[in-house]
Amino acid sequence: MLTHKVKTGIVFSLVLAFIVLVAIALYADLPRMVTVLAHFRWQYLPLILGLTLFNYAWRFGKWQYYVGRLEIKIHWFRSLLIFISGLSMAITPGKVGELLKSYLLKRSTGAPVSRTSPIIVAERLTDGVAMIGLAATGLVLYSFGRELLFVLLIIVFTSIIVVQNRRLSLALLDFGEQLPLVSRIAHPARTFYESSYILLGWRPLLLAILIGAVSWSGECLALFFVYVGLGLGFSLDLFIKSMFIMGVSSVVGTVSGLPGGLGTADGSMLGLTRLLVSPSAAVGGAAVLLIRLCTLWFGLGLGLIALLFYRTTQLVDHSSEQGERLDMQKLEMKSTSSEDADRPDSQKDPASTATGDKVR
């Protein structure tokens, strides 16, 4: 199911994750960070995990909306398994492994990957815009990252405008078909564009961004309660800072292209926590470890479980289909043999009596 390149990327990501973990531990002074973690109010942990699930629930709603927009027929539970399975690919470089969802959709519905892969792109685009929107309140108060986020918004909306301009997009596709290398993928490219055009219309785009803002507010709240659990108080100011820190660090991690934003998202969150919330490196390191455990690694674990369950159900489905085919073949053989038995000898196949005794 996974290509050699993706497997290599996952191994690289796990090694990078270990390096990031060691770097945070050394930077935050491991003994002090352990002491901070020991005093964490663990009664907040179920709430933090629940807010992460809240995020996944709304993101699944957006996934279902996109699947429906492309008129792909699939049972909601199978679709849920596919969506959650995609979380297992969160630590692949650039999240390219999330194309696993398109591959599983193809296995379940027969829809080409070129038709469904724009869903992955639309998810990333709308989630990114939503995160920038959530960080906007902090951008008014803090100058960190304003230029980067503004440039990203320009790139995103320019791309959307190009997609929505059919005359320009089709002209670019026609030009690409004249090039030797591009002409080989001309048909999948047109399929990809047509799906993108449907998903990135202004009405579905705005709805998806709204859903993204609601869903990712769950993880912003999760970070807020991590800070609360570490004894940093309970205030509106801390909540605004939590939205800003989560929004900026997530966008930085996504833009970096590194698997799961490892290193970049963690570093941004640690630096902003020390700058805006607490000067303690131990508190900052503990906050980063806790929120990443309850979001990135929690989601990855859920994804692996869903993927194993999906493969199990696929095997059951295939075995039942094979059983049904065998039963049909047996019934056909029985019906054929019974028809032969009911025929008069004179009407039987000459081939079946060629080796018998002559009728005298």
N, C-alpha and C positions, 0 to 999 in steps of 0.2 A: 504493500500500500504506500510506503514511503520510499522515495528515490534515494539513491546513495548520497546525492548532494545534500538532500534535506537531513538525512541521518548524520552526515558529517557536520552540518550546521548546528544540529542539536547538541552534539558532543562538544563542539567549540563553545556553544552558549553555556553549557554546564560548567566548563572550565572557567569561562569568563565570570560566571556567577560566583564561583568559589573565590576567584581573585578579588572581586568587588567586596564580598563578605569579609575577607581577611583585611582588605584595605580600610573598610569602615571600622572594623574592630580595633585596628592599630591606631587609626586617627582619633577614635573616640575614647581611647584608653580602656582596653577590655575589662579590667577589674572594676572600674567605675561604671562602665556601661552595664555590666552584669548586676551591680548594686541597684542601678536605676530600674532595670527590668524586674528585679526582685520586688521592688516597691510599686510596680504597676498594679492598678486596680483591675484585676482580671475579670471582675463581674461585667466590665464593658466589652469583653471579647465577643460574646454572642451577639451583641448589638452591632459591633463593627462588622462581623461576618454577615449578619443579616442585611446591613446596608450594601455590602458587596453583592449579595444575592439580589437585592433591589435593583442594582445597576444591571445585572445580567438579565433580569426579568424584562425590563424596559428595552434593553438592546435586542432581546429575542422578539419583542413586539415589533421593533423596526425591521428585523430580519424577515418576519412573517409578512409584513407590509410590502417589502420589496419582492419577496417570492410571489405574492399575490399580484403585484403590478406586472410581473413578467408572465402571469397566467400559467404558473407551474403548479400542477396538481400533486399534492403530497399530504399525507395525514399529519396532523399537527404534532403528534408525539414523535414520529420519525423525524420531522423537521427540527424538533427540540433537541433530539439526540445529535443531529448533524451540527446544529448551532453550538451546543456545548462541547462537542468533539473538537471544534475549531479552537477552543481555548487551550487545548493541549499543544497547539502550535505557536503559542504566544512568545516563546523564546527562540523562534527561528529568525534569522537575519531579515530585517525589514518586514517581519510578519508574513513573509511570502508563503510560509507553510499554511496560512489560513486558506489558501486555495484548496486545501483538503476538503473544505465545505463544498466547493464546486464539484470536486471529484466524487464526493459521497452523494451529492444531488444527482449527478449523472448516473451513478450506479442504481439509485432509487427510482429515478424518473426518466432517465434517458436524455435529459436536457444537456446539450453540449456545454463544455466548460467555457467556451468563448461567449456563450449566451448568459451564463450565471456569474462569471467572474466580475463583471461590473458591480455586482452587489457588494463584493469585498471592497472595491475602490470607493463606492458611495458611502459605505459604512465609515471608512477611514476619514474621508473628506468631511462628512457631517459631524463625526465625533470631534475632529480637530477644531472645526468652527465653533462647536458647542463649548469645548474646553476654553477656547479663547474668550468666548462670551462670559463664561463663569469667572474667568480671571479679570474681566474688564473692570469690576469694582476695585480690585487691587491696583490695576493699572492707573486709575485716577489718583491713588494715594502714593504709589511707589513707581519709580522710574525704571525699575529693572525690566529689561526685555521688551520695552515698547516698540523699538525699531524692528526687532526680529518678528514679533507677532503681527505688526502692521504689514510687513513685506509678505509674510505667509498668507494673510488674508487677501492681498492683491493677487498673488499667484493662484490661490484657490478659485476666486471669483472670475479671474480671467479665463481659467481653464473651463469653468462652467459656461461662461458666455460663448466660448468657442464651440463647445459641445452643442449648445442650444441653437447655434447658427448653422442650420442644416446645409445651406448652400456652400458655406465655407468648408465645413467638415467633409461633405461629399466631394468637393473639389480636391481637398487634400488627399482623400482616399483614392480618387481617380489618378492623381499624380503619383501616389505611392505605388499603384498597380503597374506603372510604367517602369519602375525600377526593378532590376533582376531579383534582388534579395527579397524585397517587400512583396513582390507579386506572388510569392509562394504562400504567403499568409493573407492574401487579399480577402478571401471569403470569411475566415474567422475574424479578421479585423472589422469587416462590415457588420458581422453579427454582434461583435463587442460594442461597436458604435451604436447600433440600433437599441441595444439594451441600456447603454449609458444615456441615450437621449430620453428614454422613457423614465429612468430613475432620477435623472438630474433636471427634470422640469422644475420650474420655480415653485409650483404648489407642493409636489412631493418633497422637494428640497427643503423648503421652510418647515414642513411637518417633521421631516427627519431630524433637522437641527433642533427643533423644539423637543422631540423625544430624547435626543442626545443630551440636551441640557438637563432634562429631568433625570435621566439615568445616571449621568456622571456627577450630578449633585449628591448622589448616594455615596460615592467614593470621597467626595469633598467632606461630607459629614463624617465618614469613617475616619478620615485623618483628624478631623476636629475632636472626635471622641478618643483617639489615640493620645492627643495632647492633653485632653481632660484626664484620662487615665494615668498620665505621667505627672499629674498634679500641677498643671499649668493654668488652672482656673477654668471658669465657665462664663464666657462673655461674647457679645456680638462682635467685638473687635477681633477676638481669636477666631471666630467663625469666618469672618471676611478674609483674614490672613490664611486660613486653611484652604479656602476656595482659590485664592491667588496662588499659593504654593503648589497645590495639587494641579491646577490648570497649567501653570507655566512649566513645571517639571515634566508633566505628561507630554506637552507639545514638544519640549526640547528632546525628550526621549524618542518620540516618534520621528522627528526631523533627523535625528542622528542616524537612523536606520539600523542601529545596533539591536540585537535580539532583546525584546522586552524593555528596551531603553536602558539595559544594564550599564551601570557606570554613569551615564549622562543624566538619566532621571534621578537616580540615587544621589549623585553629586549635587544636582540642582536643589533637590529637596533638603539635603543636609545643609548646604550653604544658606538657603533662604530661611530655614528653621533657626539657624544660629543668628542670622541677621535680623529677623523679624519677631521671633518667638522667645528663644532662650539662647544666651551666649554659651551655654554649656555644650561642649562637644559630645559628652556622654549622653545627654538628653537628646540631642539631635540624632546621634547614631542609633539610639534605642527607638526613636520615633520612626526613622527610616526602615529599620529592620522589621518593626511590628507592622507597619502599613504595607510593606512589600510582601510580607508573609501572608497577610489577610486579603490581599488583592491578587497580585501576580501569581504567587505560588499556590494559593488556595484555588484560583481559577484553573491553573495548570493541572492540579490534582483532580478537580472535577472533570476536566476535559479528558484526561486519561481514562477515568472510570466510564464516562459516556462512550468513548471510542471503543473500549473493550465490550461494553454492552451492545453497541451497534453491531460490531462484528459478530457477536454471539447470535443476535437476532437475525442477521443476514444468513448465517450458517443454517439456522433453524428454517428460515424461509426457503433456502435453496434445497434443503433435504426434503421438506414437505412438497415442494414443487416436483422434485425427482420422484417422490413416492406417488404423487398424483399421476405423473406420466406413466410410471410402471403399471399402476392400476388400470389406466386407460388402455395400455397396450395389452394387458391380460384380458380385459373385457372384449377388445377387438378380436383377439385370438380365439376366445371362447365363442364369440358370435360367428366367426368365420368357420370354425370347426363344426358348430352346430348346424350351420347352413349346409355344409358339405354332407353332413350325416343325413339331413332331411331330403337331399336330392335323390331322385331315382337313379339307378345304376347307369342308365342310358344317358343321363345328363351330367354325369360326373366328368371331371377333367380327364381327357384321354391320357394325359401324362401320368395320372395317378393309377391308371389301369394297364398301362403299357407293359408292366412287368408281371402282371397277373396271368392266370390261366385263361386260355381262349374259351369263349362260350360256345359250347357245342350245340 
